[in-house]
Amino acid sequence: MLPEKLPLSAASAFADDLLPLFLSRCRSENTRRAYRNDLEEFFGLFFEDGRLSLENVRSVTFAHVNLYIEHLKRSGCAENTLRRKIAAVSSFFKWAEAVELVDRSPVVRLLVQLPRASKERHIVTLSREEARQMLEAARAHPRTGIRDEALVRVLLYCWLRRSEAAAMNFEHIRKIGAHYVLRLPRTKKGTEEIVKIPPHCMTSLERLAAFYGEARGPVWRSFSNNSRGRRLSAQSIYNIVARLAREIGLDRRIGAHTLRHTGITLAVQGGAPLHKVRTQARHADIQTTMVYVHQQDFLDDNAADYVHL
């Protein structure tokens, strides 16, 4: 555990690079990776050595943050990505202020032109028919169908994030009574969680294990000649879903997380109790689950539907 206040004598031991010390407080590997990339980009833009040294950190002002925001806008950075990057910089400097490495964080709302967050969050999902078509397209692939069908099923029904799916091993599957569950050792929260595996998903996974000739090791493996048998990366899982979306004629951006959103939305449409949706989705905050309910209510009973000419 880090002390609440970091004495300057202790800080001097990390004077050349404060990043490892900051990242050590993050439980999730994905969070550490995202913070590292964003902070290295920020400091690399303004300092020749690009390091998070004590000297560089103390040199940053609100003007640097504003210039960084303008740089991101000019480079065509999406608004959500821009907010995430600024949040990473803000989080680092709040930590630096808390341990008394800087007097005050330079990310001050009155001085920094922070982008306004949209009050409404729009969730991209597939319709029930589009989800069926994607399953059929996955199953029909002559070479990878047995894997791709199982993958789409698991993403749709177990509501996994792509990093969680990429980390799946057959050893993570357990039977509890009459039900199968998937143990997730690497999650967004940084803690171990479990989700239920519906019977039809389990059937697809058993078929895939039989194809591999073993029920151990990575669940999702490469079929390519160059890397056959190796674990698929999170990006490869995204690419598979994106390819299937193109095959069924979807021109919007579809990825693995779209299938998570779709499964949750279909559960809400099907009348699943809110607390059960939250449990399977593993939302830390019930308000995150409510976003799906609000979007469905907005679309099902919209004021525009009452206009008749």
C-alpha positions in Angstrom: 0.0 0.0 0.0 1.2 3.5 -0.8 1.4 6.1 2.0 -1.1 8.9 2.0 1.7 11.4 1.8 5.0 10.6 0.0 7.9 12.4 1.6 10.2 14.2 -0.8 13.1 12.0 0.2 11.1 9.0 -1.0 10.0 10.9 -4.1 13.6 11.5 -5.0 14.1 7.7 -5.5 11.6 7.9 -8.4 12.7 11.3 -9.7 13.6 10.0 -13.1 10.3 8.2 -13.7 7.2 8.5 -11.6 5.1 6.4 -13.9 5.8 3.0 -12.3 4.9 4.3 -8.9 1.7 5.8 -10.1 0.7 2.7 -12.0 1.4 0.4 -9.0 -1.9 1.6 -7.5 -4.0 0.3 -10.4 -5.4 -3.2 -9.9 -6.4 -3.8 -13.5 -3.7 -4.5 -16.1 -6.0 -2.9 -18.8 -6.2 0.3 -16.7 -2.4 0.3 -16.2 -1.9 -0.1 -20.0 -4.4 2.7 -20.8 -2.9 5.1 -18.3 0.6 4.4 -19.5 -0.2 5.0 -23.2 -2.1 8.3 -22.5 0.5 9.7 -20.1 3.4 8.8 -22.3 1.7 10.5 -25.2 1.0 13.7 -23.1 4.6 14.0 -21.8 6.1 13.0 -25.1 4.3 15.9 -26.7 6.0 18.5 -24.5 9.3 17.1 -23.3 12.1 15.9 -25.4 12.9 12.9 -23.2 9.2 12.1 -22.8 9.7 11.0 -19.2 7.5 11.5 -16.2 10.4 12.8 -14.2 9.8 14.9 -11.1 11.3 17.9 -13.0 8.9 17.5 -16.0 5.9 16.8 -13.8 6.4 20.0 -11.9 6.9 22.0 -15.1 3.4 21.2 -16.4 0.8 24.0 -16.3 -2.8 24.4 -17.3 -1.5 25.8 -20.7 0.1 22.4 -21.5 -3.2 20.7 -20.9 -5.1 23.2 -23.1 -2.5 22.7 -25.9 -2.9 18.9 -25.5 -6.7 19.2 -25.9 -6.2 21.3 -29.0 -3.7 18.8 -30.4 -6.2 16.0 -29.9 -9.0 17.9 -31.6 -6.8 18.7 -34.6 -5.7 15.1 -35.0 -9.4 14.1 -35.2 -9.6 12.4 -31.8 -13.1 11.1 -31.0 -14.8 13.0 -28.2 -15.0 10.0 -25.9 -11.3 9.2 -26.5 -10.4 12.8 -25.8 -12.2 12.8 -22.5 -10.6 9.5 -21.5 -7.1 10.9 -22.2 -7.7 14.0 -20.2 -9.1 11.9 -17.4 -5.9 10.0 -17.3 -3.8 13.2 -17.1 -6.1 14.5 -14.4 -5.9 11.3 -12.4 -2.1 11.3 -12.5 -1.9 14.9 -11.3 -4.5 14.4 -8.6 -2.3 11.6 -7.3 0.8 13.8 -7.6 -1.0 16.5 -5.6 -2.2 14.0 -2.9 1.4 12.7 -2.3 2.7 16.3 -2.3 4.8 16.0 -5.5 3.1 19.1 -6.9 1.4 22.0 -5.1 -1.7 21.8 -7.3 -3.0 19.8 -10.3 -2.8 21.8 -13.6 -6.1 20.2 -14.7 -8.3 22.9 -13.2 -11.8 23.2 -14.6 -11.8 27.1 -14.5 -8.5 27.2 -16.5 -8.7 24.2 -18.8 -11.0 24.0 -21.8 -12.5 20.6 -20.9 -14.9 19.1 -23.5 -18.5 19.0 -22.3 -19.7 15.5 -21.6 -22.9 14.5 -23.3 -25.7 14.0 -20.9 -27.1 11.1 -22.9 -25.1 8.0 -23.6 -26.1 6.2 -26.8 -25.5 2.5 -26.8 -24.9 0.8 -30.2 -26.7 -2.6 -30.3 -27.8 -5.2 -32.9 -31.4 -6.0 -33.4 -32.6 -9.5 -32.5 -32.6 -10.4 -36.2 -29.1 -9.0 -36.8 -27.8 -11.0 -33.8 -29.3 -14.2 -35.4 -27.7 -13.4 -38.7 -24.3 -12.9 -37.1 -24.6 -16.3 -35.4 -25.5 -17.9 -38.7 -22.6 -16.1 -40.5 -20.2 -17.3 -37.8 -21.5 -20.9 -38.1 -21.3 -20.9 -41.9 -17.6 -20.1 -42.1 -16.0 -23.3 -43.6 -12.7 -23.0 -41.7 -13.3 -21.1 -38.4 -17.1 -21.6 -37.9 -16.8 -23.9 -34.9 -14.8 -21.3 -33.0 -16.6 -18.2 -34.3 -20.0 -19.5 -33.4 -18.9 -20.3 -29.9 -17.3 -16.9 -29.6 -20.4 -15.0 -30.7 -22.6 -17.0 -28.4 -20.4 -16.4 -25.4 -20.2 -12.6 -26.1 -23.9 -12.3 -26.6 -25.0 -14.4 -23.6 -22.2 -14.1 -21.1 -21.7 -10.3 -21.8 -17.9 -10.4 -21.7 -15.6 -7.5 -22.5 -13.2 -8.5 -25.2 -10.2 -8.5 -22.8 -12.1 -10.9 -20.6 -12.9 -13.1 -23.5 -9.3 -13.1 -24.7 -8.1 -14.3 -21.2 -10.5 -17.2 -21.2 -9.1 -20.7 -20.5 -11.1 -23.9 -20.4 -9.9 -24.3 -16.8 -12.0 -21.2 -15.9 -15.2 -23.1 -16.6 -16.7 -24.6 -13.4 -19.9 -26.5 -12.7 -22.0 -25.4 -9.7 -24.9 -27.8 -9.2 -26.7 -28.2 -12.5 -25.2 -25.0 -13.9 -21.9 -24.0 -15.6 -20.2 -20.7 -14.7 -17.2 -18.9 -16.1 -14.6 -17.6 -13.6 -13.1 -14.3 -14.8 -9.7 -13.7 -13.1 -9.1 -10.5 -15.0 -11.9 -8.0 -15.0 -12.4 -4.2 -15.2 -12.7 -4.0 -11.4 -9.4 -5.9 -11.0 -11.2 -8.6 -8.9 -12.3 -12.1 -9.7 -16.0 -12.5 -10.9 -18.2 -15.2 -12.3 -20.9 -15.3 -14.9 -23.4 -18.0 -15.9 -22.8 -20.0 -19.1 -26.2 -20.9 -20.6 -26.5 -24.6 -21.7 -26.4 -23.9 -25.5 -23.2 -21.8 -25.0 -21.7 -24.7 -23.1 -22.6 -27.1 -25.9 -20.7 -24.9 -28.3 -17.7 -24.7 -26.0 -17.6 -28.5 -25.5 -17.8 -28.9 -29.3 -14.8 -26.5 -29.6 -12.8 -28.4 -27.0 -13.4 -31.7 -28.8 -12.2 -30.0 -32.0 -9.0 -28.9 -30.3 -8.6 -32.4 -28.7 -8.3 -30.9 -25.2 -10.4 -29.0 -22.7 -7.5 -26.9 -21.3 -5.6 -23.9 -22.3 -6.9 -20.9 -24.3 -10.5 -21.1 -25.5 -10.0 -18.8 -28.5 -7.1 -19.9 -30.7 -5.7 -18.8 -34.0 -6.5 -20.9 -37.1 -4.0 -19.0 -39.2 -1.0 -20.8 -40.6 1.5 -18.4 -39.0 0.1 -18.6 -35.5 -2.0 -21.7 -35.4 -3.0 -22.7 -31.9 -1.9 -19.5 -30.2 -4.3 -17.5 -28.0 -6.2 -14.8 -29.8 -5.6 -11.3 -28.7 -8.4 -8.9 -27.7 -7.8 -7.1 -31.0 -8.2 -10.3 -32.9 -11.5 -11.0 -31.2 -12.7 -7.5 -32.1 -11.6 -8.1 -35.7 -13.6 -11.4 -35.9 -16.8 -9.7 -34.8 -16.2 -6.7 -37.2 -15.6 -9.1 -40.1 -18.9 -11.0 -39.3 -20.7 -7.7 -39.1 -19.5 -6.7 -42.6 -20.5 -10.1 -43.9 -24.1 -9.6 -42.9 -24.1 -6.1 -44.5 -23.8 -3.9 -41.4 -21.9 -0.7 -42.3 -21.8 0.8 -38.8 -18.8 0.1 -36.5 -19.5 -3.2 -34.7 -17.1 -4.9 -32.3 -17.1 -7.3 -29.4 -18.5 -4.8 -27.0 -21.5 -4.3 -29.3 -22.4 -7.9 -28.6 -22.2 -7.3 -24.8 -24.5 -4.3 -25.3 -26.8 -6.3 -27.5 -27.1 -9.2 -25.0 -27.9 -6.8 -22.1 -30.4 -4.9 -24.2 -32.2 -8.1 -25.3 -32.4 -9.2 -21.7 -34.0 -5.8 -20.8 -36.4 -6.1 -23.7 -37.2 -9.7 -22.6 -38.3 -8.4 -19.2 -35.4 -9.6 -17.1 -35.4 -8.0 -13.6 -33.0 -5.1 -13.3 -31.0 -6.6 -10.4 -30.5 -9.8 -12.4 -29.3 -7.8 -15.4 -26.9 -5.9 -13.2 -25.5 -9.1 -11.7 -24.8 -10.9 -15.0 -23.4 -7.6 -16.6 -21.3 -7.0 -13.4 -22.0 -3.3 -13.3 -20.6 -1.7 -10.2 -23.2 1.1 -10.3 -26.9 0.4 -10.9 -27.0 3.7 -12.9 -24.9 1.9 -15.6 -27.6 -0.7 -15.9 -30.3 1.9 -16.0 -28.8 3.5 -19.1 -30.0 0.4 -21.1 -33.5 0.8 -19.6 -33.7 4.5 -20.3 -32.6 4.0 -23.9 -35.2 1.3 -24.5 -37.9 3.5 -22.9 -36.9 6.5 -25.0 -37.2 4.4 -28.2 -40.3 2.4 -27.3 -42.4 5.4 -26.2 -41.0 8.5 -27.8 -42.8 11.8 -28.0 -42.3 11.8 -31.8 -44.6 8.8 -32.0 -47.5 10.9 -30.8 -47.3 13.3 -33.8 -50.0 12.5 -36.3 -50.7 14.5 -39.5 
